[in-house]
């Protein structure tokens, strides 16, 4: 995905998760790289009733 709009990687991750949800994918535990474990991404996942697997970013 090209970042031409100046969006952050976290914004793009939320967009990808939203697209997956629109396709009917409902993962119970999305696996997220630590670089994407931002409050914005995690709050989105929790809001949808999903859980997540990640590690704390260092």
C-alpha positions, 0 to 999 in steps of 0.5 A: 500500500502506498502512503501517498495521503500522508497517513501514518502506518497506524492509520493504514493498519486501521484501514486494512482492518476495516477493509477485512471487516467489510469483507466479513472477516471476523478474527477473534485474535488478530496477530499484530506486530509490536510496531502496530500496537498503538492505542488507535489500532488496539482501541479499534480492535477492542471496539469491534469485540476482537482480542489481539495478540502482540507484544509491547513495543520497545 
